[in-house]
Each structure stands twice: as structure tokens, then as C-alpha cells.
Amino acid sequence: MPQQPRKRTAIVLIDDHPMVLEGISSLINKSNDLWVCGQAGDIATARAIIETAKPALIIMDLALGNESGLDAIKAFCVERPALPILVFSMYDEQLFAERALRNGAKGYVMKQNPPSCSSPRSARC
């Protein structure tokens, strides 16, 4: 009997830097389990994509031009409380992670962290 293909988890990326969106999207789409179903550089576009694509996860920056990522997190959590949000930001986690989590984000990753920091055994982080 042929194996059923695994369902891939849909992710929406929100960042106001096109190079960041393309780079992260490229990395995610190399995975067998994940795929980027939409990219947005602002909250209005993100909202429209989330409405139509029905992602399983949002990965977003806090700096979105003139818009507040912290306010967007709060709004997304009200609109879709079951949709997890992971913040991927250049802002120091000691200053912003608690605020992001308080507004409803499920996690916070600094863009400056080396890739090895994703490993729970990493001593460099």
C-alpha cells in the first residue's frame, strides 16, 4: 500500500523587509513538514492572507514600518485565539519578549541568535 503524503503545516510570515520574508520562506519551504502559505509586509495584508489561507502558525516581526507588531499580536489573538504566533525580531528579548507573550504570542526568537540556539542542548545561547 502506498504511503500517504504527510500534511504540511501552513505558516504566514509577517515582516516589513522583503529579503527577510524571502530568506525565511526559502528555509521553511525546504522542510517536508512546513510551507509558507503567505507573506505580508503590513498588518492589513497579513489579515487578508490569514483570512483566506487559514494558517496553522504566524511568524512575525515586531517592527512593521509605522505599525505596532505588539498591537497586531493582541488583535490577531482576539480574532483567532487558537492561532499561535511566534515573534521573530531584532529587538532584545529582555525588553520585548514579556510584552509579546503578554499580548498573546507563544514564543520569541531573536534574529541575532545563531541557528544552533534552536537546539535545547546548545550552550552558546
Rosetta constraint file for C-alpha pairs under 8 A:
AtomPair CA 6 CA 32 HARMONIC 7.96 0.50
AtomPair CA 6 CA 33 HARMONIC 7.14 0.50
AtomPair CA 7 CA 33 HARMONIC 6.89 0.50
AtomPair CA 8 CA 32 HARMONIC 6.87 0.50
AtomPair CA 8 CA 33 HARMONIC 4.47 0.50
AtomPair CA 8 CA 34 HARMONIC 4.86 0.50
AtomPair CA 8 CA 35 HARMONIC 6.33 0.50
AtomPair CA 9 CA 33 HARMONIC 6.00 0.50
AtomPair CA 9 CA 34 HARMONIC 4.61 0.50
AtomPair CA 9 CA 35 HARMONIC 6.15 0.50
AtomPair CA 9 CA 55 HARMONIC 7.56 0.50
AtomPair CA 9 CA 56 HARMONIC 6.17 0.50
AtomPair CA 9 CA 57 HARMONIC 7.89 0.50
AtomPair CA 10 CA 34 HARMONIC 6.15 0.50
AtomPair CA 10 CA 35 HARMONIC 5.26 0.50
AtomPair CA 10 CA 36 HARMONIC 5.79 0.50
AtomPair CA 10 CA 37 HARMONIC 5.58 0.50
AtomPair CA 10 CA 54 HARMONIC 7.84 0.50
AtomPair CA 10 CA 55 HARMONIC 4.78 0.50
AtomPair CA 10 CA 56 HARMONIC 5.39 0.50
AtomPair CA 10 CA 57 HARMONIC 6.72 0.50
AtomPair CA 11 CA 34 HARMONIC 7.26 0.50
AtomPair CA 11 CA 35 HARMONIC 6.11 0.50
AtomPair CA 11 CA 36 HARMONIC 4.75 0.50
AtomPair CA 11 CA 37 HARMONIC 5.67 0.50
AtomPair CA 11 CA 38 HARMONIC 7.03 0.50
AtomPair CA 11 CA 55 HARMONIC 5.27 0.50
AtomPair CA 11 CA 56 HARMONIC 6.00 0.50
AtomPair CA 11 CA 57 HARMONIC 4.90 0.50
AtomPair CA 11 CA 58 HARMONIC 5.70 0.50
AtomPair CA 11 CA 59 HARMONIC 7.15 0.50
AtomPair CA 12 CA 36 HARMONIC 5.84 0.50
AtomPair CA 12 CA 37 HARMONIC 5.82 0.50
AtomPair CA 12 CA 38 HARMONIC 4.84 0.50
AtomPair CA 12 CA 39 HARMONIC 5.75 0.50
AtomPair CA 12 CA 40 HARMONIC 7.76 0.50
AtomPair CA 12 CA 46 HARMONIC 7.73 0.50
AtomPair CA 12 CA 49 HARMONIC 7.71 0.50
AtomPair CA 12 CA 50 HARMONIC 7.14 0.50
AtomPair CA 12 CA 55 HARMONIC 6.27 0.50
AtomPair CA 12 CA 57 HARMONIC 6.48 0.50
AtomPair CA 12 CA 58 HARMONIC 4.91 0.50
AtomPair CA 12 CA 59 HARMONIC 6.30 0.50
AtomPair CA 13 CA 21 HARMONIC 6.68 0.50
AtomPair CA 13 CA 25 HARMONIC 7.63 0.50
AtomPair CA 13 CA 36 HARMONIC 7.13 0.50
AtomPair CA 13 CA 38 HARMONIC 6.40 0.50
AtomPair CA 13 CA 39 HARMONIC 4.79 0.50
AtomPair CA 13 CA 40 HARMONIC 6.29 0.50
AtomPair CA 13 CA 58 HARMONIC 6.04 0.50
AtomPair CA 13 CA 59 HARMONIC 5.01 0.50
AtomPair CA 13 CA 60 HARMONIC 5.76 0.50
AtomPair CA 14 CA 21 HARMONIC 7.39 0.50
AtomPair CA 14 CA 39 HARMONIC 5.91 0.50
AtomPair CA 14 CA 40 HARMONIC 4.80 0.50
AtomPair CA 14 CA 41 HARMONIC 5.66 0.50
AtomPair CA 14 CA 42 HARMONIC 6.95 0.50
AtomPair CA 14 CA 43 HARMONIC 7.81 0.50
AtomPair CA 14 CA 46 HARMONIC 6.63 0.50
AtomPair CA 14 CA 58 HARMONIC 7.49 0.50
AtomPair CA 14 CA 59 HARMONIC 6.31 0.50
AtomPair CA 14 CA 60 HARMONIC 4.48 0.50
AtomPair CA 14 CA 61 HARMONIC 6.29 0.50
AtomPair CA 15 CA 20 HARMONIC 7.10 0.50
AtomPair CA 15 CA 21 HARMONIC 6.32 0.50
AtomPair CA 15 CA 39 HARMONIC 7.95 0.50
AtomPair CA 15 CA 40 HARMONIC 6.44 0.50
AtomPair CA 15 CA 41 HARMONIC 4.98 0.50
AtomPair CA 15 CA 42 HARMONIC 7.19 0.50
AtomPair CA 15 CA 60 HARMONIC 5.91 0.50
AtomPair CA 15 CA 61 HARMONIC 5.27 0.50
AtomPair CA 15 CA 63 HARMONIC 7.46 0.50
AtomPair CA 15 CA 64 HARMONIC 6.20 0.50
AtomPair CA 16 CA 40 HARMONIC 7.43 0.50
AtomPair CA 16 CA 41 HARMONIC 4.15 0.50
AtomPair CA 16 CA 42 HARMONIC 6.46 0.50
AtomPair CA 16 CA 61 HARMONIC 7.92 0.50
AtomPair CA 16 CA 63 HARMONIC 7.35 0.50
AtomPair CA 16 CA 64 HARMONIC 5.18 0.50
AtomPair CA 16 CA 65 HARMONIC 6.36 0.50
AtomPair CA 17 CA 21 HARMONIC 6.44 0.50
AtomPair CA 17 CA 41 HARMONIC 6.93 0.50
AtomPair CA 18 CA 22 HARMONIC 6.16 0.50
AtomPair CA 18 CA 41 HARMONIC 7.44 0.50
AtomPair CA 19 CA 23 HARMONIC 6.02 0.50
AtomPair CA 20 CA 24 HARMONIC 6.01 0.50
AtomPair CA 21 CA 25 HARMONIC 5.86 0.50
AtomPair CA 21 CA 39 HARMONIC 6.77 0.50
AtomPair CA 22 CA 26 HARMONIC 5.99 0.50
AtomPair CA 23 CA 27 HARMONIC 6.37 0.50
AtomPair CA 24 CA 28 HARMONIC 6.12 0.50
AtomPair CA 25 CA 29 HARMONIC 5.96 0.50
AtomPair CA 25 CA 35 HARMONIC 7.78 0.50
AtomPair CA 25 CA 36 HARMONIC 5.97 0.50
AtomPair CA 26 CA 30 HARMONIC 6.46 0.50
AtomPair CA 27 CA 31 HARMONIC 7.36 0.50
AtomPair CA 28 CA 34 HARMONIC 6.12 0.50
AtomPair CA 28 CA 35 HARMONIC 5.96 0.50
AtomPair CA 28 CA 36 HARMONIC 6.81 0.50
AtomPair CA 29 CA 34 HARMONIC 6.27 0.50
AtomPair CA 29 CA 35 HARMONIC 4.79 0.50
AtomPair CA 29 CA 36 HARMONIC 6.37 0.50
AtomPair CA 30 CA 34 HARMONIC 7.99 0.50
AtomPair CA 30 CA 35 HARMONIC 8.00 0.50
AtomPair CA 31 CA 35 HARMONIC 7.24 0.50
AtomPair CA 37 CA 53 HARMONIC 6.56 0.50
AtomPair CA 37 CA 55 HARMONIC 7.11 0.50
AtomPair CA 38 CA 49 HARMONIC 6.24 0.50
AtomPair CA 38 CA 50 HARMONIC 7.97 0.50
AtomPair CA 38 CA 53 HARMONIC 7.36 0.50
AtomPair CA 39 CA 46 HARMONIC 7.17 0.50
AtomPair CA 39 CA 49 HARMONIC 7.79 0.50
AtomPair CA 40 CA 45 HARMONIC 5.61 0.50
AtomPair CA 40 CA 46 HARMONIC 5.05 0.50
AtomPair CA 40 CA 49 HARMONIC 7.81 0.50
AtomPair CA 41 CA 45 HARMONIC 7.11 0.50
AtomPair CA 41 CA 46 HARMONIC 7.39 0.50
AtomPair CA 41 CA 64 HARMONIC 6.92 0.50
AtomPair CA 42 CA 46 HARMONIC 6.21 0.50
AtomPair CA 42 CA 64 HARMONIC 6.16 0.50
AtomPair CA 42 CA 65 HARMONIC 7.67 0.50
AtomPair CA 42 CA 67 HARMONIC 7.52 0.50
AtomPair CA 43 CA 47 HARMONIC 6.00 0.50
AtomPair CA 43 CA 64 HARMONIC 7.88 0.50
AtomPair CA 43 CA 67 HARMONIC 7.50 0.50
AtomPair CA 43 CA 72 HARMONIC 6.88 0.50
AtomPair CA 44 CA 48 HARMONIC 6.42 0.50
AtomPair CA 45 CA 49 HARMONIC 6.26 0.50
AtomPair CA 46 CA 50 HARMONIC 6.02 0.50
AtomPair CA 47 CA 51 HARMONIC 6.16 0.50
AtomPair CA 48 CA 52 HARMONIC 6.48 0.50
AtomPair CA 49 CA 53 HARMONIC 5.66 0.50
AtomPair CA 49 CA 54 HARMONIC 7.86 0.50
AtomPair CA 50 CA 54 HARMONIC 5.38 0.50
AtomPair CA 50 CA 55 HARMONIC 6.32 0.50
AtomPair CA 55 CA 83 HARMONIC 7.79 0.50
AtomPair CA 56 CA 83 HARMONIC 6.23 0.50
AtomPair CA 56 CA 84 HARMONIC 7.23 0.50
AtomPair CA 57 CA 83 HARMONIC 6.04 0.50
AtomPair CA 57 CA 84 HARMONIC 5.26 0.50
AtomPair CA 57 CA 85 HARMONIC 5.98 0.50
AtomPair CA 57 CA 86 HARMONIC 7.56 0.50
AtomPair CA 58 CA 83 HARMONIC 7.42 0.50
AtomPair CA 58 CA 84 HARMONIC 6.37 0.50
AtomPair CA 58 CA 85 HARMONIC 4.72 0.50
AtomPair CA 58 CA 86 HARMONIC 6.14 0.50
AtomPair CA 59 CA 85 HARMONIC 5.87 0.50
AtomPair CA 59 CA 86 HARMONIC 4.76 0.50
AtomPair CA 59 CA 87 HARMONIC 5.76 0.50
AtomPair CA 59 CA 88 HARMONIC 6.50 0.50
AtomPair CA 60 CA 69 HARMONIC 7.72 0.50
AtomPair CA 60 CA 85 HARMONIC 7.30 0.50
AtomPair CA 60 CA 86 HARMONIC 6.38 0.50
AtomPair CA 60 CA 87 HARMONIC 5.00 0.50
AtomPair CA 60 CA 88 HARMONIC 5.64 0.50
AtomPair CA 60 CA 89 HARMONIC 7.61 0.50
AtomPair CA 61 CA 69 HARMONIC 6.51 0.50
AtomPair CA 61 CA 87 HARMONIC 5.66 0.50
AtomPair CA 61 CA 88 HARMONIC 5.09 0.50
AtomPair CA 61 CA 89 HARMONIC 4.93 0.50
AtomPair CA 61 CA 90 HARMONIC 8.00 0.50
AtomPair CA 62 CA 68 HARMONIC 6.50 0.50
AtomPair CA 62 CA 69 HARMONIC 4.00 0.50
AtomPair CA 62 CA 70 HARMONIC 6.20 0.50
AtomPair CA 62 CA 87 HARMONIC 7.00 0.50
AtomPair CA 62 CA 88 HARMONIC 7.58 0.50
AtomPair CA 62 CA 89 HARMONIC 6.03 0.50
AtomPair CA 62 CA 91 HARMONIC 7.87 0.50
AtomPair CA 63 CA 67 HARMONIC 7.15 0.50
AtomPair CA 63 CA 68 HARMONIC 6.47 0.50
AtomPair CA 63 CA 69 HARMONIC 5.91 0.50
AtomPair CA 63 CA 89 HARMONIC 7.60 0.50
AtomPair CA 64 CA 68 HARMONIC 6.34 0.50
AtomPair CA 64 CA 69 HARMONIC 6.27 0.50
AtomPair CA 68 CA 72 HARMONIC 6.30 0.50
AtomPair CA 69 CA 73 HARMONIC 6.10 0.50
AtomPair CA 70 CA 74 HARMONIC 6.50 0.50
AtomPair CA 70 CA 99 HARMONIC 7.40 0.50
AtomPair CA 70 CA 100 HARMONIC 5.94 0.50
AtomPair CA 70 CA 103 HARMONIC 6.72 0.50
AtomPair CA 71 CA 75 HARMONIC 6.26 0.50
AtomPair CA 71 CA 103 HARMONIC 7.75 0.50
AtomPair CA 72 CA 76 HARMONIC 5.97 0.50
AtomPair CA 73 CA 77 HARMONIC 6.12 0.50
AtomPair CA 73 CA 85 HARMONIC 7.41 0.50
AtomPair CA 73 CA 100 HARMONIC 7.30 0.50
AtomPair CA 73 CA 103 HARMONIC 6.12 0.50
AtomPair CA 73 CA 104 HARMONIC 6.30 0.50
AtomPair CA 73 CA 105 HARMONIC 6.53 0.50
AtomPair CA 74 CA 78 HARMONIC 6.41 0.50
AtomPair CA 74 CA 103 HARMONIC 4.95 0.50
AtomPair CA 74 CA 104 HARMONIC 6.08 0.50
AtomPair CA 75 CA 79 HARMONIC 6.19 0.50
AtomPair CA 76 CA 80 HARMONIC 5.75 0.50
AtomPair CA 76 CA 81 HARMONIC 7.32 0.50
AtomPair CA 77 CA 81 HARMONIC 4.50 0.50
AtomPair CA 77 CA 82 HARMONIC 7.55 0.50
AtomPair CA 77 CA 83 HARMONIC 7.14 0.50
AtomPair CA 77 CA 103 HARMONIC 7.93 0.50
AtomPair CA 77 CA 104 HARMONIC 6.08 0.50
AtomPair CA 84 CA 105 HARMONIC 6.72 0.50
AtomPair CA 84 CA 106 HARMONIC 6.02 0.50
AtomPair CA 85 CA 104 HARMONIC 7.52 0.50
AtomPair CA 85 CA 105 HARMONIC 4.84 0.50
AtomPair CA 85 CA 106 HARMONIC 5.58 0.50
AtomPair CA 85 CA 107 HARMONIC 7.01 0.50
AtomPair CA 86 CA 105 HARMONIC 5.92 0.50
AtomPair CA 86 CA 106 HARMONIC 5.75 0.50
AtomPair CA 86 CA 107 HARMONIC 4.81 0.50
AtomPair CA 86 CA 108 HARMONIC 5.86 0.50
AtomPair CA 86 CA 109 HARMONIC 7.58 0.50
AtomPair CA 87 CA 100 HARMONIC 7.52 0.50
AtomPair CA 87 CA 105 HARMONIC 6.82 0.50
AtomPair CA 87 CA 107 HARMONIC 6.12 0.50
AtomPair CA 87 CA 108 HARMONIC 4.67 0.50
AtomPair CA 87 CA 109 HARMONIC 6.10 0.50
AtomPair CA 88 CA 108 HARMONIC 6.09 0.50
AtomPair CA 88 CA 109 HARMONIC 4.89 0.50
AtomPair CA 88 CA 110 HARMONIC 5.74 0.50
AtomPair CA 88 CA 111 HARMONIC 6.16 0.50
AtomPair CA 89 CA 108 HARMONIC 7.61 0.50
AtomPair CA 89 CA 109 HARMONIC 6.44 0.50
AtomPair CA 89 CA 110 HARMONIC 5.04 0.50
AtomPair CA 89 CA 111 HARMONIC 5.42 0.50
AtomPair CA 90 CA 110 HARMONIC 5.49 0.50
AtomPair CA 90 CA 111 HARMONIC 5.10 0.50
AtomPair CA 90 CA 112 HARMONIC 6.55 0.50
AtomPair CA 91 CA 95 HARMONIC 7.49 0.50
AtomPair CA 91 CA 96 HARMONIC 6.63 0.50
AtomPair CA 91 CA 110 HARMONIC 6.85 0.50
AtomPair CA 92 CA 96 HARMONIC 6.25 0.50
AtomPair CA 92 CA 97 HARMONIC 7.68 0.50
AtomPair CA 92 CA 110 HARMONIC 6.97 0.50
AtomPair CA 93 CA 97 HARMONIC 4.58 0.50
AtomPair CA 93 CA 98 HARMONIC 7.60 0.50
AtomPair CA 93 CA 108 HARMONIC 7.16 0.50
AtomPair CA 93 CA 109 HARMONIC 7.65 0.50
AtomPair CA 93 CA 110 HARMONIC 6.74 0.50
AtomPair CA 94 CA 98 HARMONIC 7.44 0.50
AtomPair CA 95 CA 99 HARMONIC 7.78 0.50
AtomPair CA 96 CA 100 HARMONIC 6.15 0.50
AtomPair CA 97 CA 101 HARMONIC 6.06 0.50
AtomPair CA 97 CA 107 HARMONIC 7.90 0.50
AtomPair CA 97 CA 108 HARMONIC 5.85 0.50
AtomPair CA 98 CA 102 HARMONIC 5.94 0.50
AtomPair CA 99 CA 103 HARMONIC 6.17 0.50
AtomPair CA 100 CA 104 HARMONIC 6.49 0.50
AtomPair CA 100 CA 105 HARMONIC 5.51 0.50
AtomPair CA 100 CA 108 HARMONIC 7.64 0.50
AtomPair CA 101 CA 105 HARMONIC 4.54 0.50
AtomPair CA 101 CA 106 HARMONIC 6.12 0.50
AtomPair CA 101 CA 107 HARMONIC 6.83 0.50
AtomPair CA 101 CA 108 HARMONIC 7.81 0.50
AtomPair CA 109 CA 113 HARMONIC 7.53 0.50
AtomPair CA 113 CA 117 HARMONIC 6.25 0.50
AtomPair CA 113 CA 125 HARMONIC 7.31 0.50
AtomPair CA 114 CA 125 HARMONIC 7.92 0.50
AtomPair CA 116 CA 122 HARMONIC 6.28 0.50
AtomPair CA 116 CA 124 HARMONIC 7.83 0.50
AtomPair CA 117 CA 122 HARMONIC 5.85 0.50
AtomPair CA 117 CA 124 HARMONIC 7.11 0.50
AtomPair CA 117 CA 125 HARMONIC 5.53 0.50
AtomPair CA 118 CA 122 HARMONIC 7.73 0.50
